[in-house]
């Protein structure tokens, strides 16, 4: 079965960095497009970054451009989100999403808290 498991979240000070991991099973990440989303209490889940099945095309929401980088590792079947220069407004639960055979799948999320 398709499964997505996020990890790497935690507490970090403003300006710090975190690297999030999305470990996939049941499919190969190199064959399907992947996304990172995030959600804070009381707000809608919002798009953060995406990567094509080839890994050649990436996209980001404007507020994270230049700070976040999405990438994938075929050998580890994992998608990453490198987050630098973190701001308090980046605080959220971060979710991994995959589109596999016309079905969207979500991970359970990992908490990122940016606070001094």
WOLINNOR-V774839 format. One record per pair of residues at least 12 apart in sequence whose C-alpha atoms are under 10 Angstrom apart, sorted by the first residue. I is the first residue (numbers start at 1). J is the second residue. Records with the same first field share a line. If there is no record, write none. Layout:
I: J, J
This chain:
1: 25, 26, 27
2: 24, 25, 26, 27, 28, 98, 100, 104, 105, 106, 107
3: 22, 23, 24, 25, 26, 27, 97, 98, 105, 106, 107, 108
4: 21, 22, 23, 24, 25, 26, 27, 78, 79, 95, 96, 97, 98, 105, 106, 107, 108, 109
5: 21, 22, 23, 24, 25, 78, 95, 96, 106, 107, 108, 109, 110
6: 20, 21, 22, 23, 24, 78, 79, 80, 94, 95, 96, 106, 107, 108, 109, 110, 111
7: 19, 20, 21, 22, 23, 80, 94, 95, 96, 107, 108, 109, 110, 111, 112
8: 20, 21, 22, 80, 81, 110, 111, 112
9: 21, 92, 93, 94, 109, 110, 111, 112, 113
10: 91, 110, 111, 112, 113, 114
11: 91, 111, 112, 113, 114, 115, 116
12: 86, 87, 88, 91, 112, 113, 114, 115, 116
13: 85, 86, 87, 88, 113, 114, 115, 116
14: 84, 85, 86, 87, 88, 89, 90, 113, 114, 115, 116
15: 83, 84, 85, 86, 87, 88, 114, 115, 116
16: 83, 84, 85, 86, 87, 114, 115
17: 67, 68, 82, 83, 84, 85, 86, 87, 114
18: 68, 81, 82, 83, 84, 85, 86, 112, 114
19: 68, 69, 70, 80, 81, 82, 83, 84
20: 36, 70, 79, 80, 81, 82, 83, 94, 95, 96, 110, 111, 112
21: 71, 72, 78, 79, 80, 81, 82, 95, 96, 110
22: 34, 35, 36, 72, 77, 78, 79, 80, 81, 95, 96, 97, 107, 109, 110
23: 73, 76, 77, 78, 79, 80, 96, 107
24: 76, 77, 78, 79, 96, 97, 98, 107
25: 77, 78
26: 100
27: 77, 98, 100, 101
28: 53, 74, 75, 76, 77, 78, 100
29: 51, 52, 53, 54, 55, 72, 73, 74, 75, 76, 77, 78, 79, 98, 99, 100
30: 51, 52, 53, 54, 55, 72, 73, 74, 75, 77, 78, 79
31: 52, 53, 54, 55, 74, 99, 100
32: 51, 52, 53, 54, 55, 98, 99, 100, 101, 102
33: 50, 51, 52, 53, 54, 55, 57, 58, 97, 98, 99, 100
34: 49, 50, 51, 52, 53, 55, 58, 70, 71, 72, 79, 96, 97, 98, 99, 100, 104, 105
35: 47, 48, 49, 50, 51, 52, 58, 59, 60, 70, 79, 80, 81, 95, 96, 97, 98, 99, 106
36: 48, 49, 50, 51, 60, 70, 79, 80, 81, 94, 95, 96, 97, 98, 106, 107, 109
37: 49, 50, 92, 93, 94, 95, 96, 97, 106, 109
38: 90, 91, 92, 93, 94, 95, 96, 109, 110, 111, 112
39: 90, 91, 92, 93, 94, 95, 109, 111
40: 89, 90, 91, 92, 93, 94, 111
41: 92, 93
43: 92
45: 92, 93, 94, 95
46: 61, 94, 95
47: 59, 60, 61, 94, 95
48: 60, 61, 62, 63, 64, 65, 68, 69, 70, 81, 94, 95, 96
49: 61, 62, 64, 65, 68, 69, 70, 71, 81, 96
50: 69, 70, 71, 81, 96, 97, 98
51: 69, 70, 71, 72, 79, 98
52: 71, 72
53: 72, 99
54: 72
55: 70, 71, 72, 73, 74, 79
56: 71
57: 71
58: 70, 71
63: 89, 90
64: 83, 84, 85, 86, 87, 90
66: 83, 84, 85
67: 82, 83, 84, 85, 86
68: 81, 82, 83, 84, 85, 86
69: 81, 82, 83, 84
70: 82, 83
79: 96
80: 96
81: 94, 96
86: 112, 113, 114, 115
87: 113, 114, 115
88: 112, 113, 114, 115, 116
89: 113, 114, 115
90: 112, 113, 114, 115
91: 111, 112, 113, 114, 115
92: 109, 110, 111, 112, 113, 114
93: 108, 109, 110, 111, 112, 113
94: 107, 108, 109, 110, 111, 112
95: 107, 108, 109, 110, 111
96: 108, 109, 110
97: 109
